[in-house]
């Protein structure tokens, strides 16, 4: 039987153990961001189970772990509070209407993500430069580190005029020293154990050993259970997620509702897909394999739709938990499935035991994950790579920490694109010589596109050129409609000056488009026997 399992699932043991490890590391982060969004932790944990399971089975990247990520949760904070206020304004006041708006938003978020996958938008993640990727990794590592630092405190719930507010009280004295000691113990085990054996996951072993030390020694350490209750939760005990029929009963399906939730759904869908696809790229690099971005978009979307229907919050791929999974040996879909099923088991049957796990053990594992995730090589290469790439790396890291991932990636891609356009705009050249018959020849070299048009136009001297001019595009690439328009205008200037102009080595696509725009250009364009070395991007211009 064991041999049969090995043939069907080659990495079964490692995947199972990695999945269990990740499920434990999932709890504090999911619960922490549930408190930020002011929702019940069980709502977030249910969402993590559903999204994690669906994405693991149907996603485009085995080994990628998905759940109720904080990057998505923070988007819903303002919407939930506004939703509560809208509910109280109804004829029949409903004080928790924000949650029903949340579920509807998560469903719409999933539909948008499915649409992105069907339209094959996932492929555009390939356009994200490596400097943006490194900035993304570093920024998220810093965000996760800061989130773990916040665990060195207690939360106190205060209710003023019906408004819930959580106060943060830092640990002090012996309690703080105990927390630091347990964190260091966990980190030491995670670091040292792989040097002795790799047959068991170091992170899981570290969590079990640290938990045993706390339980046997009856140490007064902060645990998962105490952390949840401090934030106003009732513990990990819950029920199997089922469709939330109250959503259809209480939520008004009107244009006003759609107008209210659509911006949040679109932003959450964008953030979720960006984090998922960039995490997929990271796993591709770590495992030297390749995932399917469009399939991942669809799976993430279905997971969010089902989560919203069952009263869970939205989610996406989680870089921290994914790195823990990969480091623990998780490579296949079974690791993600095991994570989700273990999380469900905790909620249904093992809540008493899991609530005894010290927060310090999970923090220690996450600290080691941060060390593994952060691209330390970025410090070494900053002076070796182009200044523009170095600036993008730093900016993306900073914006990820200060604002959010989506803005950081958009900013990084835009800056990189502008730098690329500027650098290529400077590469346009024109070699000039005069033929025996007096014809002046311009041999164009370099890409001709919207960014290089001005430099291209500056190469020509229409007024002082001889009566016959020839422009050769053999060494150039005509890349867009702006380039075609520039050629068309240049021909017009020479003709207005009463001079004869010939154009050589335009591709068939260019010739067709220019002649279609102005049939008289058929006499200007020379149909050379030898083929040009490029093809215009005709699809962009049609």
N, C-alpha and C positions, 0 to 999 in steps of 0.2 A: 504493500500500500504506500509506504514511504517513497519507494522508487517510482511509483506511478505519479505521485504528487510532484516529485522532482522533475519528471519529464513534462508534465502539464504546466507547472509553475516553477521554473528553475530556481528562482530566488525566494521561495516561499517562506523559509524560516526568517531570513533577514527582513523581508517585507512585513511579516506579522509583528516581529519585535519592534521594528521601526515605527509601525503604525501605532502600537501601544504607547511608545515613547512620545510621539507627536501629540497623541490625544491628551496626555498629561500636560504637555507644554501649551496646548491650545487653551486650556481652561482659564488661566489667569488673564491672558490677553483678551479673550472674548468677554469675560466678566468685567474687566476693567473698562472696556469701551462701552459695554452695556450701561455701566454707571454714568459714563460721559453723556450718552444719549438719553439717560434717564428712563431706561426700559428694564423690565424684569430680566435678570441674567438667564433664566430658563428660556426666554424668548430668543435670546442670542444664541444659546447653546443648541436649541432646536434648529435654528437656521444653519448653524455650523454643521450639524449632522446631515441635514438634507442637501445642502450645497456641496459639502465634502463628498458625500456618497455619489451624487449624480455626476459631479465633475470627474471623480475617480474612475467611474465606469465608462462614461461616454466622452470624456475630454480628449483633447489632442496631445496631451503630454503625460505619459505614465511617470509617476514619481512626484508630480506637482500636487501640493496640498492646498485645498481650498477651504474656506470657512468664513465666519462672520468677522471680517477684517475691520480694523479701526479706521482705515482710510475711507471706507464707505460709511461707517457708523456716524462719523462726525458730521457728515453732510445732512443727516436727518435730525440733528439736535434742534435746530430752529424750526423746522417743519413740524415736528411733534408738538412743540409748545404752541405754535400757531394753530395747529389742528385742534388741540384741547380748547383753545379760546373760541374757535369756530363752532365746536360742539356745544359749548355753553350758550351760544347765541341762538341755537335752534329753539323751536317752539317747545319741544320736549328736551330739556338740557341733558347732555351726555358729557360727563367730565373726563372721559378717557377717549374721546373721538380721535385724538392725535394718533393713537395706535392703529385705528382703522385706516386713516390716511396713510400711515406707514406701510401697512400691508398692501394697499392698492399701489403705492409708489414702487414697492419692491416688485410687484407683478409687472407693472409697466416697464420698470428697469430691465427685467428679464426679457420682455418682448423686444425692447430696443436692442438688446445684446444678441438675441436670436436673429433679428434683422441684419445686424452687422455681420454675423457669420454667414447668412444666406447670400448677402451681397459681396462676400469674400473680402471684407475690409481688414480682416486679420493679417493679410499679407503686407499691409503697410507698416507693420512693426519692423519690417526689414529696413525701412528708411531711417530708423532711429540710429544715429551714429554711436560709435563705441564710447566716445567721451560722455555722451548723455547716459549711456548704460552704466558707466562707472559712477557717474554722479548720482544716478538713481540708487545704486547699491549702497554707496556711502551715505547718502541722505537717509535712506530707510534704516540703515544700521544705527545711525545716530538717533533717529526717532524711537527705535525699539529700546536703545540704551536708556534714553531719557524716561521712557515708560517704565523701565525696570527700577530706575532710581526712585520713582514715585512710590514703589512698593515698600520703601523704607519709611513708611508712615501709616497712620490709621485714618480711617474716614469716620466722620461723625455727621449724622443726618440731623439737620435742623429744619423745622417747618415754620415759616413766618408768613402769616396771612394766607395760609393755604399753599404757599410756594415752597417746594422742596429745595434745600440747598445743602451741599456736602462740604464740610470743613475738613481740611487736611491738617493732621496733627503729626509732626515728625516724631520718630522714635528717639528715645533718649536713654542714656545710662546703660544698665546691664542688658536691657531688651535690645538696644541697638548693637551692642557688642556681640550678643548671641546671634543676631541676624547676620552680621558680617561674618562671624565664625562659620556658620552653617553654609553661607554662600561660598566661602573659600573652600570648605570641605567638598562641596559639590563640584566646584570648578577643578579642584585637584584630582578628583576621581575621573572626571571627564577627560582631563589631560593625560593622566598617568596610565589608566587602564588599557588604552589601545597599544601602549608600549609593551604590555604583558600578554594581552590576548585580544583578538578581534572577533572572537566567536560570539560575544554578547555585546549589545549596544552599551557604550559607556554612559550615555545620558540616562538610559533607563536604570542601569545599575546605580548610578549616582543618586537618582531620585529615591530608589528603594532603600539604599544605605542611610541616607540622610533622614528619611522618614522613620526608619527603625531606631536611629539614634534619638530622635525627638520623642517617639512613643515609648520606648523602653526606659529612656532616661527621664520621662515625664517633664520635659523641658517646656517652659512657658513661651513657646514660639508661636508666631502668627501662622495660622493654617488656612487652607482653602475655605473651609467652613466659616471660620471667624471673619475672613476677608469679605465673603459674600454677605454675611449678616450685618457687618459694619456698614455696608453700603445700602442696606435696606432690603436685601434679598432674604428669602426664607430657607435657602440651602440649595443643594443640587437635586433633591428628589423631585421628579416630574413624571409626566405621562408621555406615551408614544404620540408623536405629532400627528394630528388628524386635521382634515379641512375645517377651517374656521367659518362656520355658517353664519355667525353674527356679522361678518363682513358684509354679506349681501343684505342683511336685515337693517343695519344701521347706517351704512355709508350711502349718501345720496349720489347716484350716478348721473351727474349733470355736467354741463359745460364748465360751470364754476369749479367743480371738483377737478376736472381734467386740467384746467388752466392753473390750478393751485399746485397739483402734484407733478405736472410735466417737467418744469425746470429742474426739480430735485431728481426726478427719475433719469433725465438725460445726463445730468452731472454725475450721478452715482453710476450709471451705466458706463460712462466714459472713464471715470476713475477706476472702476472695477476691471474693465477690459485692459486698460493700460497696465495696471499692476499685474494682472494675470498674464498678459502676453510678454511683459518684460521679465517676469519671473520664469516664464517658459523659456525665454532666451537664455537666462542664467543657467537653468537646468540643462539646456542643450550644450552649453559650454562645459559644464561640470561633468556631464556624462558622454560628451562627444557623440551625441546623436541629435536627431531633429524632430521637433514636434509639429503638429498641424494647428496653426493659429486659427483658421476659420472654424475648425471643429471645436476648438476650445471655446470660442465665442458662443457657439450654439449650446454647448454643454453648460457653460456658466449661466446662460440665459434661462435654460430649462430649470436649472437648480434654483435660481432666484424666483421664477414663476411659482414653482412648487412650494418654496419656502414662504412666499407671501400668502399663498392659498391656505397654508397650514399655520399661519400666525407666527412666522419666524421673520427675522430681519434679513437684510441683504448682505451679500458677501462676495468674495472674489478669491483669487489666488493669494496665498500668504507667503511672503519671501522667507520670513523667519522660520516658520514651521517646515517649509519646503527644504531649507538648508539643513535643519535638524534631521529630517527624513533621509536626505541624501547621505549625510555624514553617518547616519546609523545603518546604512546599507540598503535603504529602501529604493528600489529601482522600478518596480512594476506597479500596475494598477491595484494589486492586492494591498499595498501599503496604505493607499488612500482609503480603500474600502475598509480596511482594518481600523484605521483612525476613526472613521465615522461610526462604525459598529461599536467600537470600544467606548466612544463618547456616549452613545445611546445606552450602553450597558451601565455606565456610571450613573446616568440620569435615572434609569429604571430600577436598578438592583444594587449598585455598589456605592451609593452616595455616602453612606456612613463611613466607608473606608477611605474614599477619595478625599473627603472633607478633612481627614487627619493629615494629609500630605502638607508639609510645611511650605509656605510661600518661598522661603529661602532656597529650597531645593530647585524650584522652578525658575527662580530668578538666576541662580547659578548656571543652569542649563542655558538660559537665554543670553546671559553674559558671554558664555563660550561661543554661542551661535553668532553673536555680534562680532566677536574677534575673528571668527571664521569668515563671516560675510563681508566685512569691511575690506575694500580693495587697498591694502597697505601699499601695494606697488604704485599706486597713484602718486604717493609722495616722491618716489624715486624717479618717476617718468615726467613729472611736471615740467622740469627744465629741459627735457629731451624732446617733448612733443611740441607741435606748433603752438604759439601763444594763444591763438584763438581756441584751440581744443582745450588747453589748460584752463582758460577762462570759462568755457562752457562747463567743464567738469566741476569747477568750484561753484559756479552760479546754480547749476542744477542741484547740487548737494545742499546749498544754502536755502534755495526756494522750497525744496522738499521739506526741510526742517521747519521753516518759518510759515509756509502756506500749506500746500498739499502737493501730492504727486502729479496730478494732472497738469496743474499750472507749470510745475517744474519741467515736465517733459515737453510741453508745448513751447515753453520759453527756450529750452535747449535746442529743440529741432528748428525753431525759427532762426535762432542765432546761427546755428550751424549752416542752415540753408543760405542765409544772407552772406556769410563768410565764403561759402562755396561759390556763390554767384559772383561775389566781388573778385575772388582770386581768378576765376575763369574768365571774367571780363577783361582782365589784364593780359590774357594770353593770346588775344587776337593780334595777328601780325599781317603785314602786307609787303611781300618782296616785289620790287619794281624794276623793270628793265624795258628797253626800247628795242623793238624788232628792226630788221633791216629796212622794212617798208615804212618805218616811222610810227608804227602802232605801239602805244604804251600798254604794257601788260602788268596787271596787278595779280600776283599769286597770293591768294588769301590762305593764311595758316591759322588754325585754332577754331574753337567753337563760336558760332554766331547764334546768339540768343538774346533775350530781352536785356540782359545785363551788359552785353558787349556791343550793343548797337551804336552807342555814342562814339566809342573808340573806333569802330568800323567806319563810321561816316567821316571821322577825322583823317582817315588814311587817304582820302581822295581829294584831288585839286581840280574840280570841274572847270573852273575858269581858265587855268593855265595849261590844262592837258591838251595834247594834240587832237586833231580831228577824228582820229580813230583810237578807240580804247577797248581793251579786252580784259575781262575779269575771270580768273580761273579759280574755281572752288574745289579743285582736286584734293587739297590738303586741309579743307575746312569741313565743318559739320554744321548744317543748317538745322537748328533744334526746335524752333517753335514758330508760331504765326508771326510774332513780332519780327523775327529774322526775315521772313518772306516779305513782310511789309517794308522793311528797310531796303531790301533789294529792289522792290518795285519802285520806291520813291527815288532811289539812286538812278535807276534807268530813266525815270521821268526828268530828272535834273539834266542829265546828259543830252536827252532829246530836246529839251527846251533850249539848251545852249547850241543846238544845231550840230551836234557831234554824233558820230556813228559809234555804237557800243555793242559789243558781243559778250555773251556770258557762256562760259564753258563749264562742263562737269557738274552741272546741277543734277540731282537725282531725278528719276522719273516722277516721283511724287511731287517734288518741287516744281518741275516743269508743268505737270498737269494742273496744279493749283494756280500757278501764276498765269498760265494761258487761259484757264477758266475765268480768272478775275479780269483779264484784259487780253483778248485774242490777238491784238496787235503785237504782243510780246513774242509770238511764235517766230517772228523774223529776227528777234534779238537773241534768243536762246539757241545755242549751237548744239545739235544732237550728235554728240561725239560717239564714235564706235566703241571706245573703251568705257567700261562701267565705272562710275564713281565709287569711292571706297566707303560710302556711308549711305544711310537712308534717313530721310526726314521723318520725324515723329508725326506721321500724317493723322493718326487716330486722335491725337490731342486737338488737332485743328478742325476736324470734321464736325 
